[in-house]
Amino acid sequence: MRKLKVAVAQFEPKDGDKAYNLAVIEKLTATAKEAGAEVISFHEMSVTAYTFFKNLNFDEVARLAESVPGGSSTQRLIKISKKYDIPILAGFAEIEDGKIYNTYVCVNNSGVIAKYRKIHPFISQYISAGTEYVVFDLKGWKCGILTCYDNNVIENVRATAILGAEIIFAPHVTMCTPSPMPGSGYVDGKLWQKRHVDPGPLRREFDGPKGRGWLMRWLPARAYDNGVYYVFTNPVGYDGEHLKNGNSMILDPFGTVLTEIKSFDNEIAVATVTSDKLTLAGGWRYKNARKPELYRDIIGAEHNSETKPIWLSE
């Protein structure tokens, strides 16, 4: 039976401050290594921060973007990975041939072993969409990546699982924004300021329908229906002007939460994933029971994609 000890992280990033964010990434990577983790995953655009990109012009976005693997952030992540002898997954803006992408990489001590470009970007009109799924080998496991909104489209998850992914890394910057779902909305910043002296009200907001309550409506289903492990990461505190609730977690193929961060601080959590659950869980049987001849043309029919969320339309 294969085993892998996986760490998820959460932290409060600083907008556009790569040096600071990479320093936090190194600190949490060291903590994960001390805890025995064999890989660590950070949230979407963790090197640059994310939400503030909606207010930037093209030149400002381009100045933050880098090449892969030659850019300084990728090289810094490789150095951190080599120093602590642990693969790292993290995200930032990538530029190639004049196009900019929301990119998430997996690096180890020898370089970049996977690169994924978000398929459903929306935070900036200057960020282009990725055009392919990614499945790669990591310490004897088949792994996929789907960034934030990409996980909302269930076909993306199924396609990645069918391509062989056993673990799906799901970096996010999400929750605590308005949507049509009852109970959703922003979290009052005053609660964040009082988090250490009166943590209860903030925890109730973060765990309620504005935060974890929404997440738990669909995230366990993605893991269960596809028979995969889900490695969900999310920032905590402010990303841009929006509060985010963290709750980074790892779910098994039964949709069970194996570990979760319930701290307001920069933190990690670790869980061991085991290969036996991949074939014991129902998702394995469901994938084998498919009859694609019935719906191949339906699923593949032409369709105009619309990604923009409610809160960005305000």
C-alpha positions in Angstrom: 0.0 0.0 0.0 1.3 3.4 -1.0 1.4 6.2 1.6 2.1 9.9 1.3 2.2 12.5 4.1 0.7 15.7 2.6 0.7 19.2 4.2 -1.8 22.0 3.4 -1.0 25.6 4.3 -2.8 28.9 4.9 -1.4 32.4 5.4 -2.3 36.0 5.0 -0.5 37.3 1.9 0.7 40.8 1.1 -0.4 42.3 -2.2 2.4 42.2 -4.7 5.0 41.6 -2.1 6.7 38.5 -3.4 9.7 38.7 -1.0 7.4 38.6 2.0 5.1 35.9 0.7 8.0 33.7 -0.3 9.5 34.2 3.2 6.2 32.9 4.7 6.2 30.0 2.2 9.7 29.1 3.3 8.8 29.3 7.0 5.7 27.1 6.6 7.6 24.7 4.4 10.2 24.3 7.2 7.3 23.6 9.7 5.8 21.0 7.3 9.1 19.2 7.0 9.6 19.1 10.8 6.1 17.6 11.0 7.2 14.8 8.6 5.3 16.0 5.5 6.5 14.8 2.1 4.9 17.5 0.1 3.3 20.9 0.9 0.6 22.8 -1.0 -0.1 26.6 -0.9 -3.1 28.6 -2.1 -3.8 30.2 -5.5 -1.4 33.0 -6.4 0.2 32.6 -3.0 3.5 34.3 -4.2 1.8 37.5 -5.4 -1.6 37.5 -3.6 -4.7 37.5 -5.8 -7.7 39.8 -5.4 -5.9 43.1 -6.0 -5.2 42.0 -9.6 -8.7 43.1 -10.4 -7.6 46.8 -10.0 -4.4 46.6 -12.1 -3.8 47.7 -15.6 -2.0 45.5 -18.2 1.4 47.0 -17.4 1.0 46.5 -13.7 -0.1 42.9 -14.2 2.8 42.3 -16.6 5.3 43.7 -14.2 4.2 41.1 -11.6 4.3 38.2 -14.1 7.3 35.9 -14.6 8.5 33.2 -16.9 8.6 29.6 -15.9 11.0 28.1 -15.0 13.4 31.0 -15.4 11.6 33.5 -13.3 12.8 34.5 -9.8 9.8 33.1 -8.0 10.1 29.7 -9.5 13.8 29.6 -8.8 13.2 30.7 -5.2 10.6 27.9 -4.8 13.1 25.4 -6.2 15.8 26.6 -3.7 13.4 26.3 -0.8 12.4 22.8 -2.0 16.0 21.8 -2.2 16.9 23.3 1.2 14.1 21.4 3.0 14.0 18.4 0.7 10.3 18.6 0.1 8.2 19.3 -3.1 6.3 22.5 -3.0 3.1 23.6 -4.9 2.5 27.4 -5.1 1.0 29.9 -7.6 1.8 33.3 -9.2 1.3 35.1 -12.5 3.2 33.7 -15.5 4.0 35.5 -18.8 4.8 33.7 -22.0 4.7 35.1 -25.6 2.9 38.2 -24.4 0.1 36.3 -22.6 -0.3 36.2 -18.8 -1.7 33.2 -16.9 -2.7 32.3 -13.4 -0.2 29.6 -13.0 0.4 26.9 -10.3 3.6 24.9 -10.2 4.9 21.9 -8.4 8.7 22.0 -7.9 11.2 19.8 -6.2 14.9 20.0 -5.7 15.6 19.3 -9.4 13.2 21.9 -10.9 9.6 22.2 -12.1 7.8 18.9 -12.3 4.4 20.3 -13.2 2.8 23.6 -14.4 -0.9 24.3 -14.6 -2.7 27.3 -16.0 -6.1 28.2 -14.6 -8.7 27.3 -17.1 -11.4 29.7 -15.8 -9.7 32.9 -14.8 -11.8 36.0 -14.1 -10.0 38.3 -11.7 -8.4 40.3 -14.6 -9.2 40.8 -18.2 -5.5 40.6 -18.9 -5.1 37.0 -17.6 -5.6 34.4 -20.3 -7.2 31.0 -19.9 -5.3 27.8 -19.7 -6.1 25.2 -22.3 -5.2 21.8 -20.9 -5.4 19.5 -17.9 -2.3 18.4 -16.1 -1.6 15.0 -14.5 1.9 14.3 -13.2 3.9 11.9 -11.1 4.8 12.9 -7.5 6.4 10.4 -5.2 4.7 7.4 -6.7 1.3 9.1 -7.0 -0.7 10.5 -10.0 -1.6 14.1 -9.2 -3.7 16.7 -10.9 -4.2 20.4 -10.3 -7.4 22.5 -10.6 -7.3 26.1 -9.5 -10.3 27.7 -7.6 -13.2 28.2 -10.1 -11.9 25.2 -12.2 -13.2 23.0 -9.4 -16.7 24.4 -9.7 -17.1 22.9 -13.1 -17.6 19.2 -12.4 -16.4 18.2 -15.9 -12.9 19.5 -15.1 -12.7 17.2 -12.0 -14.0 14.2 -13.8 -11.7 14.7 -16.8 -8.7 15.1 -14.5 -9.7 11.9 -12.6 -10.2 10.0 -15.8 -6.7 11.0 -16.9 -5.5 9.1 -13.9 -5.3 11.6 -11.0 -5.4 10.1 -7.6 -4.8 13.3 -5.7 -6.2 16.7 -6.9 -4.5 19.8 -5.6 -7.1 22.5 -5.4 -5.5 25.9 -4.6 -8.2 28.6 -4.0 -8.8 32.2 -3.0 -12.4 31.8 -2.1 -15.4 32.2 0.2 -16.7 35.2 2.2 -18.1 37.0 -0.9 -21.7 37.6 -2.0 -23.5 35.0 -4.1 -27.2 34.0 -4.7 -26.8 31.3 -2.0 -28.7 32.3 1.2 -26.4 33.4 4.0 -23.4 34.2 1.8 -21.7 37.6 1.9 -18.7 39.5 3.1 -17.4 39.1 6.7 -17.1 42.3 8.8 -13.5 43.4 9.2 -14.1 44.3 12.8 -14.4 40.7 13.6 -11.0 40.0 12.2 -9.5 42.8 14.2 -10.9 41.3 17.4 -10.0 37.7 16.5 -7.6 37.2 19.4 -9.7 38.8 22.1 -13.1 37.5 21.0 -12.6 34.7 18.4 -16.1 33.2 18.7 -18.0 35.5 16.3 -15.4 35.3 13.6 -15.2 31.5 13.8 -18.9 31.3 13.5 -18.8 33.5 10.4 -15.9 31.5 8.9 -17.5 28.2 9.5 -21.1 29.3 8.5 -22.6 29.7 5.1 -20.3 32.6 4.2 -17.3 30.2 4.5 -17.0 26.5 5.3 -20.7 25.9 5.1 -20.7 26.8 1.4 -17.5 24.8 0.8 -18.9 21.6 2.4 -21.8 21.7 0.0 -19.6 20.6 -2.9 -16.0 19.8 -2.0 -16.7 16.4 -0.4 -18.8 15.5 -3.5 -15.9 16.2 -5.8 -13.7 13.8 -3.9 -16.4 11.2 -3.4 -17.9 11.1 -6.9 -14.4 10.8 -8.5 -12.8 8.6 -5.9 -9.8 11.0 -5.4 -8.1 12.7 -2.6 -8.7 16.5 -2.5 -6.0 18.9 -1.2 -7.8 22.2 -0.7 -5.8 25.4 0.2 -7.0 28.9 0.8 -5.6 32.1 2.4 -6.7 33.4 5.8 -7.2 37.0 6.6 -7.1 39.7 4.0 -6.4 39.0 0.3 -6.8 42.4 -1.3 -9.8 44.0 0.5 -11.6 40.7 1.1 -11.4 38.6 4.2 -10.8 34.9 3.6 -11.4 32.1 6.0 -8.6 29.7 5.4 -10.0 26.2 6.4 -7.4 24.5 4.2 -8.1 20.8 4.4 -7.5 17.3 2.9 -10.4 15.1 2.1 -10.2 11.4 1.2 -12.1 9.5 -1.6 -15.0 9.0 0.7 -15.4 12.7 1.1 -14.2 12.6 4.7 -12.1 15.5 6.0 -8.8 14.0 7.2 -7.3 17.2 8.5 -8.3 20.9 8.5 -6.8 24.2 9.7 -9.0 25.9 12.2 -6.6 28.7 13.1 -6.6 32.4 12.3 -2.9 32.3 11.9 -0.3 31.3 9.3 -0.5 27.6 9.7 -0.2 24.1 8.3 -2.1 20.8 8.7 -0.8 17.3 7.7 -2.5 14.0 6.8 -1.4 10.7 5.4 -3.1 9.6 2.3 -3.2 5.8 1.5 -3.8 4.1 -1.8 -6.2 1.5 -0.4 -9.1 4.0 -0.3 -8.8 4.8 -4.0 -10.4 1.5 -4.9 -12.5 1.0 -1.8 -14.4 4.3 -2.3 -17.6 4.4 -4.4 -16.0 6.8 -7.0 -13.8 4.0 -8.3 -16.9 1.9 -9.1 -18.8 4.8 -10.6 -16.0 5.7 -13.0 -15.8 2.1 -14.1 -19.6 2.0 -14.6 -19.7 4.9 -17.0 -21.3 4.6 -20.5 -19.8 7.5 -22.4 -21.5 6.5 -25.6 -24.7 7.8 -24.1 -23.5 11.3 -23.3 -20.3 11.9 -25.3 -22.0 14.3 -27.7 -24.1 15.9 -25.0 -21.1 16.7 -22.7 -19.0 17.8 -25.7 -21.7 20.0 -27.3 -20.7 23.6 -28.2 -21.3 26.0 -25.3 -20.5 29.6 -24.5 -18.5 29.7 -21.2 -19.3 32.4 -18.6 -17.1 32.5 -15.5 -17.5 35.9 -13.9 -18.8 35.6 -10.3 -21.6 37.7 -8.8 -19.3 39.6 -6.4 -17.1 40.8 -9.3 -20.3 42.2 -11.1 -21.1 44.6 -8.2 
